[in-house]
Amino acid sequence: MERTHRTSFDEALQRLLTEPSYAAQTLIVTARMLELDAAQPVTGTARENAFDIAIATILTPLPEVVHNESRDRAREAFPPLTPISRGEYALQLRDAAKGL
């Protein structure tokens, strides 16, 4: 017999399959922070400040092991810093987030 109502397991699985990972969400928020001053050149300091805000927003409420793993995965996905604007770098971050 086929089920006609969704269980909490079905809903959790649907979220897991459709929502970005915590690492990807962290990169997306980092990108959003950089876009606030999109025309300025991206620097290591600007990227780290934006990343710190993203960590505080996305990862701080999570258990330590999830927090650390997600932070490390996001950091490993950082594109290399080149002489481009923060807006251009934000686009690269969003692209990197798709792979997480």
C-alpha positions as CSV (number, residue, x, y, z in Angstrom):
1,M,0.0,0.0,0.0
2,E,1.3,3.4,-0.9
3,R,1.7,6.1,1.7
4,T,-0.2,9.3,1.1
5,H,1.2,11.5,3.8
6,R,4.8,12.6,4.4
7,T,6.6,11.5,7.5
8,S,9.2,13.5,9.4
9,F,11.8,11.3,7.9
10,D,10.6,12.2,4.4
11,E,10.7,15.9,5.3
12,A,14.2,15.6,6.7
13,L,15.4,13.8,3.7
14,Q,13.8,16.4,1.4
15,R,15.6,19.2,3.2
16,L,18.9,17.3,3.1
17,L,18.6,16.8,-0.6
18,T,17.5,20.4,-1.5
19,E,19.2,22.7,1.0
20,P,22.9,23.7,0.6
21,S,25.3,22.2,3.1
22,Y,26.5,24.3,6.1
23,A,29.8,24.8,4.3
24,A,28.0,26.0,1.2
25,Q,25.8,28.3,3.3
26,T,28.9,29.7,4.9
27,L,30.4,30.6,1.5
28,I,27.2,32.1,0.3
29,V,27.0,34.4,3.4
30,T,30.7,35.3,3.0
31,A,29.9,36.2,-0.6
32,R,27.0,38.3,0.5
33,M,29.1,40.2,3.0
34,L,31.7,41.0,0.3
35,E,29.0,42.2,-2.1
36,L,28.1,44.9,0.4
37,D,31.2,46.8,-0.9
38,A,31.5,45.0,-4.2
39,A,33.6,47.6,-6.1
40,Q,36.5,47.5,-3.6
41,P,39.4,45.2,-4.1
42,V,39.2,41.9,-2.3
43,T,41.9,41.4,0.3
44,G,42.7,38.6,2.7
45,T,41.5,40.8,5.6
46,A,38.2,41.6,3.8
47,R,37.7,37.9,3.0
48,E,38.4,36.8,6.6
49,N,36.1,39.5,8.1
50,A,33.3,38.3,5.8
51,F,34.0,34.7,6.6
52,D,34.0,35.4,10.4
53,I,30.5,37.0,10.0
54,A,29.4,33.9,8.0
55,I,30.7,31.6,10.7
56,A,28.9,33.5,13.4
57,T,25.7,33.5,11.4
58,I,25.6,29.9,10.1
59,L,27.9,27.7,12.2
60,T,27.9,29.1,15.8
61,P,24.7,27.4,16.9
62,L,25.8,24.0,15.6
63,P,27.6,21.2,17.6
64,E,31.4,21.8,17.7
65,V,32.2,18.9,15.4
66,V,29.7,20.1,12.7
67,H,30.9,23.6,13.1
68,N,34.6,22.7,12.7
69,E,34.1,20.4,9.8
70,S,31.8,22.8,7.9
71,R,34.2,25.7,8.6
72,D,37.2,23.7,7.3
73,R,35.3,22.5,4.2
74,A,34.3,26.1,3.4
75,R,37.8,27.4,3.9
76,E,39.3,24.7,1.6
77,A,36.9,25.8,-1.1
78,F,38.1,29.4,-1.1
79,P,39.2,30.5,-4.6
80,P,42.8,31.9,-4.7
81,L,43.0,35.7,-4.0
82,T,43.8,37.6,-7.2
83,P,43.6,41.4,-7.9
84,I,39.8,41.5,-8.5
85,S,36.9,43.2,-6.8
86,R,35.0,41.9,-3.9
87,G,32.0,41.5,-6.2
88,E,33.9,39.3,-8.6
89,Y,35.3,37.3,-5.8
90,A,31.8,36.8,-4.4
91,L,30.8,35.3,-7.7
92,Q,33.7,32.8,-7.4
93,L,32.6,32.0,-3.8
94,R,29.0,31.3,-5.0
95,D,30.4,29.1,-7.7
96,A,32.6,27.2,-5.2
97,A,29.5,26.8,-2.9
98,K,27.8,24.8,-5.6
99,G,30.4,22.1,-5.3
100,L,29.9,21.6,-1.6
